[in-house]
Amino acid sequence: MLSRQLEVSLRLAVSMARQKRHEFLTVEHLLLALLDNDSAVNALKACGADIVSLRKELEEYVEQHTPKLGENSEQAPHPTESFDRILQRAIFHVQSSGGDRTVEGADVLVAMYSERDSFAVYLLKRHQINRLTLTQYLSHGTRKDESQSEEEVEDIEGESSASSNAGPLEQFTLNLNNEALKGKTDPLIGREKEIERTAQILCRRRKNNPLLVGDPGVGKTSIAEGLAWLIVNGKAPKPLAHAEVYSLDIGALVAGTKYRGDFEKRLKQLLNALKKNPNAILFIDEIHMIIGAGSSMGSTMDASNLIKPALANGTLRCIGSTTFQEYRQVFEKDHALSRRFQKIDVNEPSIQETIDILRGLKTKFEDFHHVEYDDKALVAAVELSSKFINDRFLPDKAIDVIDEAGAQRRLKAELDDSLITVENIEDIVSKIARIPPKTVSKDDKAVLEYLERDLKRVVFGQDEAITALASAIKLSRAGLKAPDKPVGNFVFAGPTGVGKTEVTKQLAKLLGVELVRFDMSEYMERHAVSRLIGAPPGYVGYDQGGLLTDAIHKNPHCVLLLDEIEKAHPDVFNLLLQVMDHGSLTDNNGRKSDFRNVIIVLTTNIGAESISRNSIGFTEQDNSNDNQEAMKRAFSPEFRNRLDGVIQFKALPTTVIESVVDKFLTELQAQLDDKRVVLEVDQSARDWLAANG
C-alpha cells in the first residue's frame, strides 16, 4: 500500500514530534518529513521549490505554534484529523487510478492541498507551488519553466487565460515590424515583382490574401519579413505605409489546449484582435499546418475552418507561405481554403541575383563573425553551391556557405587574417557536398593534365582506351559539355579480364570520388528494375526509395559502374536513357537524384569474340566493324546516340600480362612486409603465372 520510503517519512514525522515533545502530529510535521523523501523532493524541485527555505520556515512555524506536552508526560503525539485525512485521500487516489502502484511521497503532497486552512498549504502556495503543477509532473513529468511567473503558468495551463496581462497578439504572434526596428530581420534584396504582386493582392477589397509558394530556401519567409522592413523604413507602397505584419506562432497557439474549446477560444480571440486593428496583416509560415491544427478526434473543426469566413469577406488580411509539394498534397485539396488565397510563385533566383543578395547581406555576417568577405569569395559561394550542392536551392545554400565560412574562421582565433577568400569557400563547399576539395577547386588542371599518364602507370596494355577516356573527361571538365548531362557516358567493351573494371576503379581513385558499382546480372528480370528506383505505389517498400537513386543522392559526385550491362533487362536501358540525356532520375517517392556530376561507365563483353579472333597472315586484321555490328544488335539506336564513346579494350599480349604479374607481386610484397615475410619469385614462376592467370 504505502511505499517503504513513505513509511520511513511517516516514522520520521512521529519521531520529530516526539523529540520536540509536541502534543499533536500535524500536517506541518508531515510536510517537514517529506522534505527528506526523494519522491516528494523531486516533485517540489520540478515545480521550482527552494527546499532549504521551505525547511527553515516550516521548522520555525512548528516550533512556535505547536502545543507541547509536559516534561514528565509519556504521551505519544496524537495525529490530527487533517493528518489522517491526507493519508486516506492519497491512498484512495492511488487505488482509484488502477494498477498496483504504491503510495509515494509526491501523492501525499498532492492530497495535502485539500487542507486549504493549513499553514503547510499556505506556505506551498506562497512559494508558487500549485496543485495542478504537481499533478502535471506526476502524470507527464512536465516541469515548470523557471522564467515564467505564476500567472503565465496558469494561463498556459488554461486555468486562467484572463489573468495574463498580454493580449492574444502578444501571446501568439511575433510583430515583424518591431523585429525590423530592432534590426533582427535582414533587408529584402530583389524580389520587386513578388513584393509588388503581394502588395497588390493585400489592397484588394475581398480575398486579399497572397499565398507565397516556392521551393524550400528560395526566400518566401524573407518576402514577408522584407515587407515589414519596407514598412518600417518608409519604402512600402502608400496604402501599406502604416501596416503591421504579425507572424503567427502555431506552436504557442496549440500548446496547453487540453480541453475541448480551448484552441477555438484562443484562435477566436486572436482573430478578434486582428479585426480591431485595420492595419494588421497576419503572416502564417508553413500555412499547410493550419489544416488539422487544433482539431480533436472525430471533429472537423480546425484552424483552417475557423479562419475561412474572415478570409473571404476581407476582414482579415493574411499572407501564407508553403512549398510546392505541400501545396499540392495538402493545401490545394481544401478547395474552400485555397480559393480564398491568390497564389504567387516564388522561383529560385538566378546566380547573378543571388550574388546581389549576398553582397547586400555581407555586412550582417561580417559584423556577426568579425570577418571580411572578399567579393570573389561571394561569387564563388554562389557558383560552387549552385554546381555542387544539388539537393537545396539558392539563395539559402549560398548564404549557408558564407555563414559557415565565417564561423570556421571565427573558431580559428589564432589566425590574424580575417579575410574570407575563395579557398575558404571551396573548403566549406567540399565539406557540405562530401567531395574532395580538389574536386571543388576551379584550378584542377594538374589532376586532368596527368590523368592519362597516371592511369597508364597502373593499367597496362590499354593505352588507346585510356587516351580516349582521358580526352573525353578533359573535354567535359573544360565546360564544353551540355550542362544538364552527366560528365560522361562510356561503354567499356572487351574480353573479360583485360582491365575494364580496373580502369574504372583507378579513375575514381585519381579523381578523388567514390566508386558506386552495380552488377547488372542481378537485374535480369523485369521486376528487378523497381529495386533501382523503388517499388511502385501500393507495394511493400514503396516509401524506402531505390538503390540507384539513394546511392547517387548520397554520393552526387562519383563514378557509376554498371558491370556487365548486356545482362540487364531491356527496361533498365530505358531507365538509363533519361539519365544519360537529362542527368536526373526521379524515384517513386518523387525525390530527384542529380547525375550531372557523375561519370557513367558501362562494361560489356559484347564483341569480345570478334576482337580476340586471330588474324590470318602476317598483318594484324581490323575486326572493329564486326564489333560495331555486335554493339548495334545489343543496344538500340537511341541508347547508342546518348553515349559519349565506346572504348574498346583489347586482349592483352604476353609481355603486358608479365607486367601485370609484376604489379600484383609488388602489391603482395607490400602486404607481406607487415608480417616480415620476403617473397622471392623466379622467372619460371612469373612465366607460369602469366600463362595461367
HELIX and SHEET records of a PDB file:
HELIX    1   1 ARG A    4  GLN A   19  1                                  16    
HELIX    2   2 VAL A   27  LEU A   34  1                                   8    
HELIX    3   3 ASP A   38  ALA A   46  1                                   9    
HELIX    4   4 ILE A   51  HIS A   65  1                                  15    
HELIX    5   5 GLU A   81  SER A   96  1                                  16    
HELIX    6   6 GLY A  105  MET A  112  1                                   8    
HELIX    7   7 PHE A  119  ARG A  126  1                                   8    
HELIX    8   8 ARG A  131  HIS A  140  1                                  10    
HELIX    9   9 GLU A  150  GLU A  157  1                                   8    
HELIX   10  10 SER A  161  SER A  163  5                                   3    
HELIX   11  11 PRO A  168  PHE A  172  1                                   5    
HELIX   12  12 LEU A  176  LEU A  181  1                                   6    
HELIX   13  13 GLU A  192  LEU A  202  1                                  11    
HELIX   14  14 LYS A  220  VAL A  232  1                                  13    
HELIX   15  15 LYS A  238  LEU A  240  5                                   3    
HELIX   16  16 ILE A  250  VAL A  254  1                                   5    
HELIX   17  17 ASP A  262  LYS A  276  1                                  15    
HELIX   18  18 ILE A  287  ILE A  290  5                                   4    
HELIX   19  19 ALA A  303  ASN A  313  1                                  11    
HELIX   20  20 PHE A  324  GLU A  326  1                                   3    
HELIX   21  21 TYR A  327  PHE A  331  3                                   5    
HELIX   22  22 HIS A  335  SER A  338  1                                   4    
HELIX   23  23 ILE A  351  HIS A  369  1                                  19    
HELIX   24  24 ASP A  375  PHE A  388  1                                  14    
HELIX   25  25 ASP A  396  LEU A  411  1                                  16    
HELIX   26  26 VAL A  422  ALA A  433  1                                  12    
HELIX   27  27 PRO A  437  VAL A  440  1                                   4    
HELIX   28  28 LYS A  445  GLU A  449  1                                   5    
HELIX   29  29 LEU A  451  VAL A  458  1                                   8    
HELIX   30  30 ASP A  463  LEU A  475  1                                  13    
HELIX   31  31 SER A  476  LEU A  480  3                                   5    
HELIX   32  32 LYS A  500  LEU A  511  1                                  12    
HELIX   33  33 MET A  520  TYR A  523  5                                   4    
HELIX   34  34 ARG A  526  VAL A  529  5                                   4    
HELIX   35  35 SER A  530  ILE A  533  1                                   4    
HELIX   36  36 TYR A  542  GLN A  544  5                                   3    
HELIX   37  37 LEU A  547  LYS A  554  1                                   8    
HELIX   38  38 ILE A  565  LYS A  567  5                                   3    
HELIX   39  39 PRO A  570  HIS A  582  1                                  13    
HELIX   40  40 ALA A  608  ILE A  611  1                                   4    
HELIX   41  41 SER A  624  ALA A  634  1                                  11    
HELIX   42  42 PRO A  637  ASN A  641  1                                   5    
HELIX   43  43 THR A  654  ASP A  673  1                                  20    
HELIX   44  44 GLN A  683  ASN A  692  1                                  10    
SHEET    1   A 2 PHE A  24  LEU A  25  0                                        
SHEET    2   A 2 HIS A  78  PRO A  79  1                                        
SHEET    1   B 6 THR A 173  ASN A 175  0                                        
SHEET    2   B 6 GLU A 244  LEU A 248 -1                                        
SHEET    3   B 6 ALA A 280  ASP A 285  1                                        
SHEET    4   B 6 CYS A 318  THR A 322  1                                        
SHEET    5   B 6 PRO A 210  GLY A 214  1                                        
SHEET    6   B 6 GLN A 342  VAL A 346  1                                        
SHEET    1   C 2 GLU A 372  TYR A 373  0                                        
SHEET    2   C 2 LEU A 419  ILE A 420  1                                        
SHEET    1   D 5 GLU A 514  ASP A 519  0                                        
SHEET    2   D 5 CYS A 558  ASP A 563  1                                        
SHEET    3   D 5 VAL A 598  THR A 604  1                                        
SHEET    4   D 5 GLY A 488  ALA A 493  1                                        
SHEET    5   D 5 GLY A 645  GLN A 648  1                                        
SHEET    1   E 2 SER A 584  THR A 586  0                                        
SHEET    2   E 2 LYS A 592  ASP A 594 -1                                        
END                                                                             
